[in-house]
């Protein structure tokens, strides 16, 4: 069952909102606003990774874009006690000539920050992104 939630805005905001929705690839306002509200609430409740208490437990994905030569460092991270790695995936992006690894893990905020800092300080690493899983009280798993 769904409920209708409405709010008023000026024309300039509404036009800008429609443009954001279109550029983001959403098909309608409802889904865009729902996802935006959930993201906003999570950031306000938990904060950004850099601001979180070091002992807060997080779960999510580390995505690492790199050139060959750092595989031993990635192997070390996967087998260290810094993070509890659940899954790991490697892909070769042929169009951009880049390797990408995704690591699904759980661990303390400080551990994620340390791993990210270590990777960003590694030659041949182009980009490191952390996507935290949303926290829910209950759900599918």
The 8 nearest C-alpha neighbors of each residue, nearest first, counted from 0:
[[1, 2, 3, 4, 29, 30, 33, 5],
 [2, 0, 3, 4, 29, 33, 30, 5],
 [3, 1, 4, 0, 5, 29, 33, 30],
 [2, 4, 5, 1, 29, 6, 0, 33],
 [5, 3, 2, 6, 29, 1, 33, 32],
 [4, 6, 3, 7, 2, 8, 29, 32],
 [7, 5, 8, 4, 3, 9, 13, 32],
 [6, 8, 5, 9, 13, 10, 12, 4],
 [9, 7, 12, 13, 10, 6, 11, 14],
 [8, 10, 12, 11, 13, 7, 14, 15],
 [11, 9, 13, 12, 14, 8, 15, 7],
 [10, 12, 14, 13, 9, 15, 8, 16],
 [13, 11, 15, 14, 10, 9, 16, 8],
 [12, 14, 16, 10, 15, 11, 17, 9],
 [15, 13, 17, 11, 16, 12, 10, 18],
 [16, 14, 18, 12, 13, 17, 11, 19],
 [17, 15, 13, 19, 18, 14, 12, 20],
 [16, 18, 20, 14, 15, 19, 21, 13],
 [17, 19, 15, 21, 16, 20, 22, 14],
 [20, 18, 16, 22, 21, 17, 23, 15],
 [21, 19, 17, 23, 18, 25, 22, 16],
 [20, 22, 18, 24, 23, 19, 25, 17],
 [23, 21, 19, 24, 20, 18, 25, 17],
 [24, 22, 20, 21, 25, 19, 31, 18],
 [23, 25, 21, 22, 20, 26, 19, 27],
 [26, 24, 20, 27, 23, 21, 31, 30],
 [25, 27, 24, 28, 21, 20, 30, 31],
 [28, 26, 29, 25, 30, 31, 20, 21],
 [27, 29, 31, 30, 32, 20, 26, 25],
 [30, 28, 32, 31, 27, 33, 34, 26],
 [31, 29, 33, 32, 28, 27, 34, 25],
 [30, 32, 28, 34, 33, 29, 35, 25],
 [33, 31, 35, 29, 34, 30, 28, 36],
 [32, 34, 30, 36, 31, 35, 29, 37],
 [35, 33, 37, 31, 36, 32, 38, 30],
 [34, 36, 32, 38, 33, 37, 39, 31],
 [35, 37, 39, 33, 34, 38, 32, 40],
 [38, 36, 34, 40, 39, 35, 41, 33],
 [39, 37, 35, 41, 36, 40, 34, 42],
 [38, 40, 36, 42, 37, 41, 35, 43],
 [41, 39, 43, 37, 38, 42, 44, 36],
 [42, 40, 44, 38, 43, 39, 45, 37],
 [43, 41, 46, 39, 45, 40, 44, 47],
 [42, 44, 40, 46, 41, 45, 39, 47],
 [45, 43, 41, 42, 46, 40, 39, 47],
 [46, 44, 42, 41, 43, 47, 51, 48],
 [47, 45, 42, 43, 44, 51, 50, 48],
 [46, 48, 50, 49, 42, 51, 45, 43],
 [49, 47, 51, 50, 46, 108, 112, 111],
 [48, 50, 47, 51, 112, 46, 108, 109],
 [49, 51, 47, 48, 46, 52, 53, 45],
 [52, 50, 48, 49, 46, 53, 47, 108],
 [51, 53, 54, 55, 50, 108, 109, 48],
 [52, 54, 109, 108, 55, 51, 107, 110],
 [55, 53, 107, 52, 108, 56, 109, 51],
 [56, 54, 107, 108, 52, 53, 57, 51],
 [55, 57, 107, 106, 108, 54, 58, 105],
 [58, 56, 106, 105, 107, 108, 55, 59],
 [57, 59, 105, 132, 104, 131, 106, 56],
 [58, 60, 131, 132, 130, 103, 104, 105],
 [61, 59, 103, 130, 102, 129, 62, 104],
 [60, 62, 129, 102, 101, 128, 63, 103],
 [63, 61, 101, 128, 127, 100, 60, 129],
 [62, 64, 127, 100, 99, 126, 65, 101],
 [65, 63, 99, 126, 125, 98, 124, 127],
 [66, 64, 124, 125, 98, 123, 97, 99],
 [65, 67, 123, 97, 98, 68, 124, 64],
 [68, 66, 69, 65, 70, 123, 98, 97],
 [67, 69, 70, 66, 123, 71, 65, 72],
 [70, 68, 72, 71, 67, 73, 123, 66],
 [69, 71, 73, 72, 68, 74, 67, 75],
 [70, 72, 74, 73, 69, 75, 68, 76],
 [73, 71, 75, 69, 74, 70, 76, 118],
 [74, 72, 76, 70, 75, 71, 77, 69],
 [73, 75, 71, 77, 72, 76, 70, 78],
 [74, 76, 72, 78, 73, 77, 79, 71],
 [77, 75, 73, 79, 74, 78, 72, 81],
 [78, 76, 74, 75, 79, 84, 73, 82],
 [79, 77, 75, 76, 74, 80, 84, 82],
 [80, 78, 76, 81, 77, 75, 82, 83],
 [79, 81, 82, 78, 83, 76, 77, 84],
 [80, 82, 79, 110, 83, 76, 106, 114],
 [83, 81, 106, 80, 84, 105, 104, 110],
 [82, 84, 105, 104, 106, 85, 80, 81],
 [85, 83, 104, 86, 82, 103, 77, 105],
 [84, 86, 104, 103, 83, 87, 102, 105],
 [87, 85, 103, 84, 102, 88, 104, 101],
 [86, 88, 102, 101, 103, 89, 85, 100],
 [87, 89, 101, 100, 102, 90, 86, 99],
 [88, 90, 100, 99, 101, 87, 91, 98],
 [91, 89, 99, 98, 92, 100, 88, 97],
 [90, 92, 98, 93, 97, 99, 89, 96],
 [93, 91, 97, 96, 94, 95, 98, 90],
 [92, 94, 96, 95, 91, 97, 98, 90],
 [93, 95, 96, 92, 97, 91, 98, 90],
 [94, 96, 97, 93, 92, 98, 91, 64],
 [97, 95, 93, 94, 92, 98, 91, 66],
 [98, 96, 92, 95, 66, 65, 91, 99],
 [97, 99, 91, 65, 64, 92, 90, 66],
 [100, 98, 64, 90, 63, 89, 65, 91],
 [101, 99, 89, 63, 88, 62, 90, 102],
 [102, 100, 62, 88, 61, 87, 60, 63],
 [101, 103, 87, 61, 60, 86, 104, 62],
 [104, 102, 60, 86, 85, 59, 84, 87],
 [105, 103, 84, 83, 85, 58, 59, 102],
 [106, 104, 58, 83, 57, 82, 59, 84],
 [105, 107, 82, 56, 57, 83, 110, 108],
 [106, 108, 56, 110, 54, 109, 55, 57],
 [107, 109, 53, 111, 110, 55, 54, 56],
 [108, 110, 53, 112, 107, 111, 113, 54],
 [111, 109, 113, 107, 112, 108, 81, 114],
 [110, 112, 108, 114, 113, 109, 115, 107],
 [113, 111, 109, 115, 110, 114, 116, 108],
 [114, 112, 110, 116, 111, 115, 109, 117],
 [115, 113, 117, 111, 116, 112, 118, 110],
 [114, 116, 118, 112, 117, 113, 119, 111],
 [117, 115, 119, 113, 118, 114, 112, 120],
 [118, 116, 114, 120, 115, 119, 113, 121],
 [119, 117, 115, 121, 120, 116, 114, 124],
 [118, 120, 116, 121, 117, 115, 124, 127],
 [119, 121, 117, 118, 116, 122, 124, 115],
 [120, 122, 118, 119, 124, 123, 117, 69],
 [121, 123, 124, 120, 119, 69, 125, 118],
 [124, 122, 66, 65, 125, 121, 69, 68],
 [125, 123, 65, 122, 121, 126, 64, 119],
 [124, 126, 65, 64, 123, 127, 66, 63],
 [125, 127, 64, 124, 63, 128, 65, 119],
 [128, 126, 63, 62, 64, 119, 115, 129],
 [129, 127, 62, 61, 130, 63, 126, 60],
 [130, 128, 61, 60, 131, 62, 127, 59],
 [129, 131, 60, 59, 132, 128, 61, 62],
 [132, 130, 59, 58, 129, 133, 60, 57],
 [131, 133, 59, 58, 134, 130, 57, 60],
 [132, 134, 131, 135, 41, 38, 58, 59],
 [135, 133, 132, 136, 41, 131, 57, 58],
 [136, 134, 137, 133, 138, 132, 139, 41],
 [135, 137, 134, 138, 133, 139, 140, 132],
 [138, 136, 135, 139, 140, 134, 133, 132],
 [139, 137, 140, 135, 136, 134, 133, 132],
 [138, 140, 137, 135, 136, 134, 133, 132],
 [139, 138, 137, 135, 136, 134, 132, 133]]
